[in-house]
Amino acid sequence: MHQIKIIVILSWLTFLTSPLGAQFDVATVSLDPERMIGYLNSEGERVSREAWERIDSREKLEKQRERLHREFMFMIGLEPLPPRTPLQATVVRTVDCEGYTIEVLHYQSLPGFYVTANLYKPKNGSGPFPAVIWGPGHSTDNVYGSKILRQKHALTWCRDGYICMVVDPIQVAEIFAVHRGVSARQLYDWYARGYTPIGIEVWNAMRGVDYLLTRSDVDREKLTITGVSGGGHLSWMAGAADSRLAVVQPAAGTSDIESHVKLNLQHMHCDCAYFINTYRHDWPTLAALIAPRALLMHNSTGDSYYPPVGYKKVLERAREIYSWFGLADRVDMFEVSGPHAYTKEQREKAVEWSDRCLFGKKSAVEEKPFKEVPGQQLAALGGIYAEHPPNINPRIQELLIPTARLEAYDNLQEWERKRAEVLDKLRNVVFRNLPAAPRAVKKMEGEHDSYALETEAGILVGMVSYIPESMGPKQPAMLYIASEGDTWESSMWEFMQNYPFPGLATSRHMVYPRGIGRQNWDYPLKQRFLRTAMLLGRTLDDMRLYDILCAVDYIASLPSFDPTGFTVVGKGAEGILGAYAALLDPRITRVILYAPPLSHKQGPIFLNVLRYTDIPQALAMLAPRELVFLTDDMDYFDYARKVYKLYGAESRFRRCYTVAQALNLKE
């Protein structure tokens, strides 16, 4: 008898420690932060590896250069480029200094977008002079703009015979604009728009080059771009964008994607540090776009924002790229000890590097004392508190990248053409980085018909399935997509209950996509995952969409599944995730929504989705499949109703009050 007990106990312990027997809480398994961090780290390695594999020979690079450039410009919101409208450049005053002048000016990079700048010009020599675009970064806030804090930086160039134009970045400029949208203000719609503030920063720099080239005192073949921190980001990205810049010198702004992810560098960076990484580029990709033009990286060994492990990998790749062109002497790094900064030694080296690359000069440059000009004299528009001309600066995130216009259709053939066009953009741009084929593996089982599915490597999502055998061997399926705070009791047996209708032969399932459960991720963790996902060409919501697609595929593979009916149900943004799952998987025959958001500006967030469509049109694309609203929000979706009418399927665009009513109501 004791032997039997021991065998039973050992068997039970073996079951508990096996993959299918491990005990777990279905309402929290999708929340495991360590699994998510491990997954993101693995994907960060993959992005860096695959980005390099695309360009790891001169032949590959030259073959793809044009495409890589086009992809990059798209990812900063400049593909296609905005029109090059008149700059309306205005020199407000000229400040006369010993050995140089400062032209205090502004120009409009777009109609109504004012860029404030200071242009330092040597008094000695007649020109044309080599010129520099200097990005001052997001230094200590100043009512007259960041430019006034970089006088000594500009003057070192000017004393060496360069024209140096210091251009204010947005937010630390004379006219306010939002720079830290995602990082500080939770403006996640920036991702849905495909917007990053580095896009307008690059465009301002490119228009700055346009302005310089209108001047007879500028040598158009000898242009440099440099800057620190945010100006380092600008140098990298404007250098990759604009081939007119002969020398590129980013300071305190270099790391590869893998290091950004593994070291969680996003939590220290503002949004201008990143392109929206739809095409999964990396910093060596930017070096490849700059090559064979001269590139000098300035870095500091104690920079916590950009530590050595990241910038040294970029340098190694850049050196290999330049070696293909036989130009190993055109790329280098100047490294100093100390924190995140652009030191005196680096600033002097920057001028020496441009001298060597542009003129073959090897003379030493020394930064000298100077008399600082009061900030008010350097303000082109009177500073941030002045009365400014009408402008679009504070709204640029809404204007730079046009959002899709939801045009009305009164012809089914025209609509279906538009539907196919949008679906193509969804598959090949918005969701291009979703794994190709949803395939989930059952990993663990728990109480009350619960289990876990592995949807991507290391990612577990909770599932509950109730398949009543008394209803027959084949049953249509209904999948409820959990929202934050949901439990299987409140959802499966309350929100989804049959009462007062008789029970239907329908299997009921519930999925907790990653990050969804009884509790919520706290803000720092959620912010980390959301911003890191963007670096991988993903969002939390498209990861959740993929989890849902895996759940759909798993349910459809069950012996009990009857393909004549598959309903997905969700509240809020999760309901819209269910609608997109239906767009991507035609096995879903009905979508039921409870209080859906009206626009992707509120969520769910997919990269670039607002360039091509918005929620009213996405729901219309479900026609003629059944679309049910459990709340009065359907009154806001008349666009979709009209498309259903084109199909003669108005009865399938309906209002109900409970899930059970929707399942029992006959057309």
RONU-86456 format. One line per 5 residues: number of its first residue (from 1); their letters; for each residue x, y, z of C-alpha. Coordinates in Angstrom, 3 decimals. Layout:
<recs>
NUM> a> X:Y:Z | ...
</recs>
This chain:
<recs>
1> mhqik> 0.000:0.000:0.000 | 2.817:2.420:0.917 | 4.511:1.595:-2.392 | 1.329:2.507:-4.285 | 1.061:5.830:-2.397
6> iivil> 4.678:6.657:-3.155 | 4.203:5.846:-6.839 | 1.067:8.024:-7.003 | 2.838:10.934:-5.252 | 5.887:10.634:-7.507
11> swltf> 3.668:10.494:-10.590 | 1.819:13.621:-9.456 | 5.096:15.470:-8.777 | 6.369:14.449:-12.204 | 3.184:15.843:-13.742
16> ltspl> 3.492:19.119:-11.822 | 7.072:19.666:-12.980 | 6.414:18.703:-16.595 | 5.661:21.377:-19.208 | 1.968:20.496:-19.253
21> gaqfd> 1.676:19.899:-15.522 | 3.295:23.065:-14.199 | 0.831:25.002:-12.044 | 0.155:28.613:-12.974 | -2.386:31.413:-12.707
26> vatvs> -4.074:31.927:-16.062 | -4.858:35.558:-15.194 | -1.212:36.510:-14.564 | 0.889:34.248:-16.803 | 0.744:36.821:-19.625
31> ldper> 2.209:39.485:-17.335 | 5.597:37.901:-16.621 | 8.060:40.810:-17.156 | 11.158:38.599:-17.235 | 9.771:36.608:-20.149
36> migyl> 8.975:39.823:-21.983 | 12.431:41.274:-21.314 | 14.076:38.045:-22.495 | 11.978:38.101:-25.665 | 12.792:41.768:-26.400
41> nsege> 16.506:41.186:-25.804 | 16.466:38.261:-28.213 | 14.637:40.341:-30.818 | 17.108:43.204:-30.316 | 19.971:40.828:-31.152
46> rvsre> 18.041:39.632:-34.168 | 17.345:43.134:-35.497 | 21.030:44.106:-35.230 | 22.139:40.829:-36.825 | 19.653:40.927:-39.702
51> aweri> 20.186:44.646:-40.371 | 23.885:43.916:-40.809 | 23.270:40.844:-42.969 | 21.369:43.074:-45.435 | 24.490:45.198:-46.057
56> dsrek> 27.488:43.042:-45.111 | 29.296:43.502:-48.436 | 29.839:46.391:-50.815 | 27.867:44.547:-53.466 | 24.835:44.191:-51.181
61> lekqr> 25.078:47.802:-50.047 | 25.314:49.283:-53.513 | 22.468:47.103:-54.727 | 20.193:48.218:-51.897 | 21.412:51.757:-51.180
66> erlhr> 18.522:53.514:-52.891 | 15.957:51.257:-51.239 | 17.607:51.599:-47.807 | 17.580:55.380:-48.173 | 13.907:55.363:-49.155
71> efmfm> 13.066:53.116:-46.175 | 15.008:55.359:-43.819 | 13.301:58.504:-45.077 | 9.932:56.794:-44.587 | 10.871:55.932:-41.002
76> iglep> 11.567:59.579:-40.160 | 8.422:60.770:-41.925 | 10.107:62.312:-44.976 | 9.122:59.880:-47.743 | 8.004:61.561:-49.839
81> lpprt> 9.775:64.806:-48.999 | 7.561:67.799:-48.241 | 7.541:70.470:-50.943 | 10.532:72.808:-50.843 | 8.459:75.954:-50.372
86> plqat> 10.030:79.458:-50.176 | 12.205:79.741:-47.059 | 11.242:83.357:-46.322 | 14.701:83.650:-44.724 | 14.990:86.817:-42.669
91> vvrtv> 18.112:88.235:-41.035 | 16.684:90.185:-38.088 | 19.983:91.767:-37.019 | 23.716:91.293:-37.320 | 25.776:91.325:-34.128
96> dcegy> 29.269:92.672:-34.704 | 31.971:90.877:-32.689 | 35.761:90.850:-32.699 | 36.827:88.863:-35.762 | 33.344:87.640:-36.679
101> tievl> 29.681:88.536:-37.013 | 26.543:86.724:-35.888 | 23.536:86.908:-38.185 | 20.386:86.422:-36.120 | 17.883:84.863:-38.486
106> hyqsl> 14.823:82.720:-38.974 | 13.462:80.754:-41.916 | 10.386:78.654:-42.596 | 11.168:75.014:-43.318 | 7.471:74.563:-44.094
111> pgfyv> 4.950:77.365:-44.543 | 4.395:78.618:-41.003 | 7.063:76.461:-39.326 | 9.660:78.891:-38.018 | 13.260:77.802:-37.470
116> tanly> 15.419:80.175:-35.419 | 19.175:80.175:-35.911 | 22.425:82.083:-35.456 | 24.943:82.213:-38.306 | 28.555:82.893:-37.368
121> kpkng> 30.697:84.318:-40.153 | 34.440:85.119:-40.140 | 35.444:88.692:-40.933 | 38.728:87.560:-42.450 | 38.592:86.244:-46.001
126> sgpfp> 36.168:86.802:-48.844 | 34.833:83.288:-49.181 | 33.255:81.175:-50.304 | 33.676:79.559:-46.878 | 33.100:75.953:-45.863
131> aviwg> 29.994:75.754:-43.698 | 28.679:73.814:-40.706 | 25.185:72.977:-39.512 | 25.499:72.737:-35.714 | 22.804:70.889:-33.705
136> pghst> 22.855:72.196:-30.129 | 20.781:69.383:-28.639 | 18.228:69.699:-25.855 | 20.363:71.554:-23.366 | 19.147:73.440:-20.317
141> dnvyg> 15.907:75.209:-21.148 | 16.410:78.786:-22.293 | 13.765:81.235:-23.355 | 15.925:82.313:-26.310 | 16.601:78.801:-27.578
146> skilr> 19.392:76.260:-27.248 | 21.518:78.115:-29.782 | 22.618:80.815:-27.346 | 24.336:78.206:-25.131 | 26.584:77.003:-27.985
151> qkhal> 28.451:80.220:-28.744 | 31.905:78.858:-27.901 | 31.189:75.718:-29.952 | 30.326:77.756:-33.042 | 33.135:80.227:-32.564
156> twcrd> 35.855:77.547:-32.780 | 34.629:76.749:-36.300 | 34.265:80.394:-37.221 | 37.795:81.301:-36.120 | 39.086:78.478:-38.318
161> gyicm> 37.419:79.970:-41.388 | 34.000:78.296:-41.410 | 30.517:79.717:-41.531 | 28.691:77.977:-38.681 | 24.897:78.015:-38.416
166> vvdpi> 23.514:76.884:-35.043 | 19.895:75.769:-35.466 | 17.462:75.586:-32.548 | 15.810:72.187:-31.980 | 12.070:72.047:-31.386
171> qvaei> 10.897:72.538:-27.782 | 14.125:74.330:-26.776 | 13.501:77.032:-29.371 | 11.893:80.440:-29.490 | 8.517:79.028:-30.541
176> favhr> 7.392:76.072:-28.477 | 6.744:72.685:-30.038 | 6.378:69.286:-28.394 | 9.536:67.210:-28.456 | 9.000:64.597:-25.748
181> gvsar> 5.670:63.236:-26.894 | 5.912:59.502:-26.222 | 8.668:59.637:-23.631 | 7.042:62.211:-21.337 | 3.454:62.840:-22.440
186> qlydw> 2.220:59.397:-23.471 | 1.288:60.656:-26.947 | 1.316:57.129:-28.340 | -0.595:58.238:-31.414 | 2.812:59.475:-32.654
191> yargy> 3.636:55.841:-33.395 | 0.287:55.319:-35.129 | 1.050:58.377:-37.270 | 4.609:57.176:-37.963 | 5.845:60.422:-36.410
196> tpigi> 9.159:61.011:-34.684 | 10.423:64.529:-33.901 | 13.749:63.710:-35.546 | 11.833:63.937:-38.827 | 11.121:67.652:-38.524
201> evwna> 14.603:68.197:-37.040 | 16.177:66.592:-40.128 | 13.906:68.571:-42.434 | 14.863:71.812:-40.653 | 18.534:70.928:-41.178
206> mrgvd> 17.985:70.062:-44.839 | 16.228:73.386:-45.364 | 19.121:74.987:-43.492 | 21.425:73.512:-46.133 | 19.084:74.903:-48.786
211> ylltr> 19.492:78.325:-47.204 | 23.280:78.072:-47.005 | 23.420:77.169:-50.683 | 21.573:80.375:-51.600 | 24.505:82.352:-50.211
216> sdvdr> 27.426:83.287:-52.429 | 29.760:83.184:-49.406 | 29.227:79.420:-48.847 | 31.230:76.678:-50.580 | 28.509:74.179:-51.500
221> eklti> 30.985:71.267:-51.755 | 32.342:71.672:-48.211 | 29.493:71.192:-45.743 | 29.741:69.567:-42.308 | 27.046:68.610:-39.808
226> tgvsg> 27.775:68.094:-36.131 | 26.101:68.412:-32.751 | 25.843:66.883:-29.311 | 23.244:64.549:-27.767 | 20.049:65.486:-29.650
231> gghls> 22.406:67.198:-32.082 | 24.275:63.895:-32.318 | 21.033:62.188:-33.316 | 20.483:64.967:-35.840 | 23.991:64.542:-37.255
236> wmaga> 23.517:60.812:-37.788 | 20.113:61.108:-39.379 | 20.532:64.264:-41.431 | 23.866:62.821:-42.582 | 22.090:59.661:-43.741
241> adsrl> 19.266:61.669:-45.320 | 21.172:64.400:-47.180 | 24.156:63.543:-49.371 | 25.109:67.241:-49.685 | 26.703:66.989:-46.234
246> avvqp> 30.299:66.043:-46.977 | 31.379:65.445:-43.361 | 29.221:63.953:-40.589 | 30.265:64.206:-36.931 | 27.764:62.968:-34.311
251> aagts> 28.724:63.526:-30.659 | 27.227:61.599:-27.731 | 24.578:59.917:-29.850 | 25.766:56.482:-30.998 | 24.659:52.949:-30.115
256> diesh> 23.308:49.897:-31.888 | 19.781:48.531:-31.504 | 20.902:45.491:-29.510 | 22.493:47.710:-26.855 | 19.545:50.102:-26.805
261> vklnl> 17.292:47.132:-25.994 | 19.470:45.143:-23.602 | 20.584:48.171:-21.588 | 17.114:49.752:-21.636 | 18.608:52.978:-22.955
266> qhmhc> 15.201:54.265:-24.064 | 14.351:55.355:-20.514 | 17.033:58.069:-20.733 | 16.300:59.220:-24.273 | 13.818:61.629:-25.760
271> dcayf> 11.921:60.694:-28.884 | 14.334:62.341:-31.340 | 16.840:59.558:-30.610 | 14.905:57.144:-32.792 | 13.480:56.529:-36.228
276> intyr> 10.198:54.555:-36.288 | 11.888:51.259:-37.092 | 9.381:49.740:-39.516 | 12.136:48.363:-41.769 | 14.372:47.253:-38.888
281> hdwpt> 17.470:49.303:-39.633 | 20.344:49.816:-37.192 | 23.047:52.455:-36.706 | 25.478:50.597:-38.998 | 22.764:51.036:-41.652
286> laali> 23.054:54.800:-41.157 | 26.844:54.534:-41.471 | 26.317:52.643:-44.743 | 24.063:55.423:-46.058 | 26.657:58.049:-45.113
291> apral> 29.592:56.149:-46.684 | 31.834:56.993:-48.432 | 31.464:60.551:-47.053 | 33.647:61.311:-44.026 | 32.328:60.149:-40.637
296> lmhns> 33.826:60.876:-37.214 | 32.034:59.689:-34.072 | 32.674:61.505:-30.788 | 32.086:59.402:-27.682 | 32.869:59.345:-23.962
301> tgdsy> 33.775:56.261:-21.953 | 31.559:57.272:-19.033 | 28.477:58.178:-21.080 | 25.553:56.377:-19.436 | 23.252:57.437:-22.272
306> yppvg> 25.536:55.907:-24.891 | 27.922:53.434:-23.224 | 30.996:52.016:-24.966 | 29.514:48.567:-25.625 | 27.060:50.142:-28.073
311> ykkvl> 29.168:52.729:-29.862 | 32.160:50.414:-30.303 | 30.020:47.893:-32.197 | 28.816:50.649:-34.521 | 32.411:51.809:-35.050
316> erare> 33.554:48.272:-35.904 | 30.823:47.908:-38.529 | 31.472:51.401:-39.922 | 35.170:50.666:-40.348 | 34.353:47.512:-42.281
321> iyswf> 31.967:49.426:-44.540 | 34.531:52.125:-45.350 | 37.202:49.498:-46.006 | 35.117:48.220:-48.927 | 35.621:51.617:-50.600
326> gladr> 39.334:51.735:-49.777 | 38.599:54.718:-47.511 | 39.489:53.455:-44.051 | 40.942:56.890:-43.219 | 37.523:58.533:-43.757
331> vdmfe> 35.902:56.966:-40.680 | 37.083:57.115:-37.087 | 36.122:57.760:-33.486 | 37.460:60.333:-31.070 | 36.944:58.927:-27.600
336> vsgph> 37.510:60.753:-24.312 | 36.930:59.881:-20.693 | 34.038:61.428:-18.830 | 30.232:61.617:-18.979 | 27.693:62.491:-21.686
341> aytke> 29.172:65.660:-23.227 | 30.977:67.336:-26.144 | 34.277:68.255:-24.533 | 36.756:70.956:-25.516 | 39.086:68.252:-26.887
346> qreka> 36.292:66.776:-28.987 | 35.214:70.162:-30.314 | 38.769:70.951:-31.362 | 39.155:67.519:-32.958 | 35.904:68.051:-34.882
351> vewsd> 37.296:71.136:-36.633 | 40.610:69.394:-37.304 | 38.788:66.414:-38.837 | 36.785:68.568:-41.256 | 39.987:70.503:-42.116
356> rclfg> 41.713:67.243:-42.998 | 38.811:65.718:-44.934 | 37.856:68.873:-46.839 | 41.251:70.544:-47.354 | 43.930:67.993:-46.494
361> kksav> 45.084:70.273:-43.624 | 46.657:68.748:-40.515 | 47.117:71.814:-38.324 | 46.026:71.824:-34.679 | 42.963:73.799:-33.582
366> eekpf> 42.738:75.477:-30.197 | 39.539:76.764:-28.619 | 40.122:80.295:-27.257 | 38.331:82.517:-24.752 | 35.636:84.830:-26.086
371> kevpg> 33.163:87.436:-24.900 | 29.686:85.956:-24.675 | 26.841:87.807:-26.392 | 23.711:88.261:-24.222 | 20.994:85.815:-25.208
376> qqlaa> 18.393:88.467:-25.940 | 20.557:89.855:-28.741 | 20.663:86.399:-30.373 | 16.890:85.884:-30.354 | 15.393:86.034:-33.838
381> lggiy> 11.750:86.165:-32.703 | 12.083:87.732:-29.280 | 12.219:84.493:-27.299 | 9.538:82.089:-26.179 | 7.404:84.714:-24.380
386> aehpp> 7.319:87.156:-27.290 | 4.380:87.692:-29.594 | 5.101:85.479:-32.593 | 3.746:85.459:-36.127 | 1.026:82.867:-36.823
391> ninpr> 2.757:79.492:-36.955 | 2.277:75.721:-37.031 | 5.186:74.778:-34.744 | 3.109:73.389:-31.832 | 1.034:71.229:-34.221
396> iqell> 3.808:69.811:-36.385 | 3.240:66.249:-35.102 | -0.268:66.429:-36.600 | 0.808:67.989:-39.894 | 4.165:66.589:-41.029
401> iptar> 2.800:63.177:-42.064 | -0.637:63.259:-43.700 | -3.163:60.851:-42.211 | -5.454:58.788:-44.399 | -8.588:60.461:-45.710
406> leayd> -11.616:58.229:-45.297 | -13.319:58.872:-48.603 | -16.910:57.777:-49.139 | -17.698:55.131:-51.765 | -20.972:54.592:-53.590
411> nlqew> -19.647:51.877:-55.892 | -18.814:48.377:-54.625 | -16.076:47.785:-57.191 | -14.284:51.020:-56.220 | -14.609:50.151:-52.545
416> erkra> -13.179:46.678:-53.020 | -10.238:48.203:-54.893 | -9.637:50.522:-51.944 | -10.065:47.654:-49.485 | -7.429:45.593:-51.308
421> evldk> -5.058:48.585:-51.346 | -5.413:49.196:-47.594 | -5.118:45.497:-46.776 | -1.890:45.379:-48.785 | -0.482:48.304:-46.760
426> lrnvv> -1.528:46.626:-43.516 | 0.186:43.370:-44.430 | 3.337:44.836:-46.003 | 3.961:47.952:-43.918 | 1.938:48.149:-40.692
431> frnlp> 2.191:44.447:-39.805 | 5.280:43.589:-41.840 | 7.189:42.421:-38.748 | 4.569:40.052:-37.381 | 5.790:36.451:-37.601
436> aapra> 4.690:34.964:-40.903 | 2.364:32.193:-39.725 | 0.574:32.121:-36.348 | 1.492:28.888:-34.621 | 1.099:28.373:-30.891
441> vkkme> 2.329:25.525:-28.710 | 0.460:24.417:-25.596 | 2.852:24.635:-22.662 | 1.002:24.382:-19.340 | -2.366:23.353:-17.956
446> gehds> -4.144:24.604:-14.862 | -7.499:24.619:-13.149 | -10.887:25.339:-14.715 | -9.922:24.370:-18.279 | -7.022:26.853:-18.304
451> yalet> -3.711:26.479:-20.091 | -0.911:28.571:-21.567 | 0.130:28.961:-25.181 | 3.616:29.920:-26.305 | 2.995:32.350:-29.172
456> eagil> 6.569:33.563:-29.710 | 9.819:32.308:-28.213 | 9.474:32.631:-24.445 | 6.088:34.414:-24.561 | 3.262:32.653:-22.726
461> vgmvs> -0.349:33.813:-22.909 | -3.149:32.508:-20.731 | -6.109:30.661:-22.265 | -9.341:29.232:-20.938 | -11.447:26.889:-23.079
466> yipes> -14.883:25.503:-22.247 | -16.008:22.893:-24.766 | -19.252:21.238:-23.577 | -19.257:17.656:-24.836 | -23.045:17.528:-24.492
471> mgpkq> -23.364:19.987:-27.356 | -22.004:17.574:-29.916 | -18.651:16.717:-31.465 | -18.476:19.870:-33.642 | -19.203:23.365:-32.364
476> pamly> -18.729:26.918:-33.600 | -16.281:28.856:-31.439 | -16.426:32.099:-29.526 | -13.215:33.815:-28.322 | -13.258:36.579:-25.728
481> iaseg> -10.170:38.831:-25.702 | -9.369:39.828:-22.141 | -8.921:43.459:-21.116 | -6.823:44.748:-18.232 | -8.258:43.547:-14.915
486> dtwes> -10.406:40.781:-16.430 | -10.817:37.418:-14.733 | -12.152:34.297:-16.361 | -15.043:34.273:-13.893 | -16.234:37.792:-14.730
491> smwef> -15.761:37.328:-18.464 | -16.560:33.715:-19.343 | -19.459:33.299:-16.949 | -20.863:36.831:-16.572 | -20.161:39.022:-19.586
496> mqnyp> -20.505:36.008:-21.918 | -23.393:34.236:-20.163 | -26.318:32.826:-22.164 | -29.073:34.137:-19.880 | -31.952:34.436:-20.719
501> fpgla> -31.361:32.551:-23.981 | -30.972:28.777:-24.061 | -27.429:27.495:-24.278 | -26.065:27.255:-27.802 | -23.744:24.615:-29.181
506> tsrhm> -20.767:26.982:-28.984 | -17.365:26.404:-27.449 | -16.228:29.357:-25.351 | -12.633:30.506:-25.084 | -10.762:33.382:-23.501
511> vyprg> -7.256:34.667:-24.230 | -5.046:36.953:-22.150 | -2.696:38.594:-24.692 | 0.729:39.561:-23.374 | 0.614:42.304:-20.766
516> igrqn> -3.086:41.702:-20.060 | -4.247:40.103:-16.820 | -5.734:40.527:-13.384 | -3.127:43.171:-12.577 | -1.464:45.715:-14.842
521> wdypl> 2.151:46.385:-15.680 | 3.232:49.518:-13.837 | 3.935:52.635:-15.897 | 7.768:52.360:-16.149 | 7.530:48.733:-17.255
526> kqrfl> 4.789:49.355:-19.792 | 6.630:52.404:-21.123 | 9.814:50.357:-21.459 | 8.076:47.622:-23.410 | 6.152:50.026:-25.620
531> rtaml> 9.160:52.141:-26.620 | 11.461:49.129:-26.989 | 8.922:47.359:-29.189 | 9.069:50.327:-31.591 | 12.839:49.835:-31.952
536> lgrtl> 12.039:46.324:-33.162 | 9.459:47.523:-35.694 | 6.604:46.403:-33.440 | 4.153:47.756:-30.871 | 2.650:46.148:-27.792
541> ddmrl> -0.688:46.120:-29.574 | 0.569:44.337:-32.691 | 2.238:41.781:-30.402 | -1.138:41.288:-28.730 | -2.769:41.010:-32.132
546> ydilc> -0.354:38.215:-32.967 | -1.205:36.466:-29.672 | -4.879:36.640:-30.654 | -4.143:35.245:-34.120 | -2.279:32.371:-32.469
551> avdyi> -5.256:31.718:-30.182 | -7.593:31.731:-33.188 | -5.359:29.283:-35.032 | -5.109:27.014:-31.990 | -8.904:26.939:-31.499
556> aslps> -9.420:26.250:-35.201 | -7.075:23.252:-34.896 | -9.173:21.594:-32.163 | -11.180:18.513:-33.212 | -14.337:20.156:-31.846
561> fdptg> -14.117:23.240:-34.083 | -16.942:23.798:-36.571 | -15.667:26.225:-39.241 | -19.151:27.557:-39.993 | -18.890:30.005:-37.110
566> ftvvg> -16.093:31.801:-35.283 | -16.948:34.839:-33.144 | -14.441:37.167:-31.471 | -15.529:39.491:-28.683 | -13.634:42.334:-27.027
571> kgaeg> -14.029:45.496:-25.002 | -12.412:48.800:-25.917 | -9.107:48.553:-27.800 | -9.098:44.768:-27.397 | -12.287:44.605:-29.466
576> ilgay> -10.512:46.457:-32.278 | -7.628:43.982:-31.982 | -10.262:41.285:-32.583 | -11.497:43.167:-35.646 | -7.970:43.294:-37.085
581> aalld> -7.561:39.591:-36.329 | -10.665:39.063:-38.473 | -9.160:41.149:-41.288 | -6.063:38.947:-41.251 | -7.837:35.610:-40.662
586> pritr> -10.968:34.975:-42.764 | -12.000:32.054:-40.522 | -13.472:34.624:-38.140 | -17.111:35.121:-39.157 | -18.380:37.579:-36.535
591> vilya> -16.899:40.444:-34.486 | -18.635:41.772:-31.353 | -17.467:45.118:-29.932 | -18.101:46.756:-26.581 | -17.238:50.492:-26.289
596> pplsh> -14.633:50.540:-29.086 | -12.351:53.581:-29.522 | -13.294:55.822:-32.419 | -9.782:56.283:-33.788 | -6.312:54.775:-33.589
601> kqgpi> -5.316:58.043:-31.949 | -6.767:56.466:-28.804 | -5.612:52.933:-29.613 | -4.852:50.264:-30.423 | -1.467:51.552:-31.591
606> flnvl> 0.105:50.065:-34.713 | 3.126:51.672:-36.393 | 2.077:53.936:-39.301 | -1.536:52.752:-39.358 | -2.976:56.278:-39.578
611> rytdi> -1.081:56.864:-42.819 | -3.367:54.323:-44.469 | -6.597:53.904:-42.535 | -8.464:54.442:-39.283 | -10.895:52.409:-37.216
616> pqala> -14.131:53.329:-39.077 | -12.628:52.150:-42.376 | -11.000:49.070:-40.811 | -14.406:47.991:-39.472 | -15.968:48.633:-42.879
621> mlapr> -13.402:46.237:-44.350 | -15.049:43.402:-42.392 | -18.154:43.628:-44.595 | -20.117:41.526:-45.317 | -19.139:39.529:-42.207
626> elvfl> -21.281:40.233:-39.160 | -20.316:43.231:-37.013 | -22.127:43.740:-33.701 | -21.985:46.678:-31.281 | -23.037:46.153:-27.666
631> tddmd> -22.968:49.898:-26.936 | -24.333:52.937:-28.726 | -20.928:53.637:-30.296 | -22.238:52.209:-33.557 | -23.816:55.613:-34.157
636> yfdya> -20.290:56.964:-34.717 | -19.480:54.368:-37.377 | -21.826:55.430:-40.144 | -18.899:55.082:-42.573 | -18.917:51.320:-41.989
641> rkvyk> -22.721:51.136:-42.149 | -22.667:52.651:-45.650 | -20.133:50.076:-46.838 | -22.299:47.257:-45.470 | -25.140:48.772:-47.495
646> lygae> -23.026:48.457:-50.665 | -22.949:44.702:-50.030 | -26.677:44.549:-49.283 | -25.672:43.401:-45.795 | -27.127:46.126:-43.577
651> srfrr> -28.718:43.489:-41.352 | -25.214:42.243:-40.462 | -24.234:45.662:-39.125 | -26.268:45.533:-35.956 | -26.817:46.704:-32.415
656> cytva> -27.331:44.212:-29.593 | -27.129:44.510:-25.820 | -25.485:41.242:-24.764 | -23.221:38.662:-26.345 | -25.935:36.024:-25.932
661> qalnl> -28.430:38.205:-27.788 | -25.960:38.656:-30.650 | -25.472:34.907:-30.919 | -29.207:34.150:-30.827 | -30.537:37.012:-32.898
666> ke> -31.555:35.943:-36.375 | -31.053:38.096:-39.421
</recs>
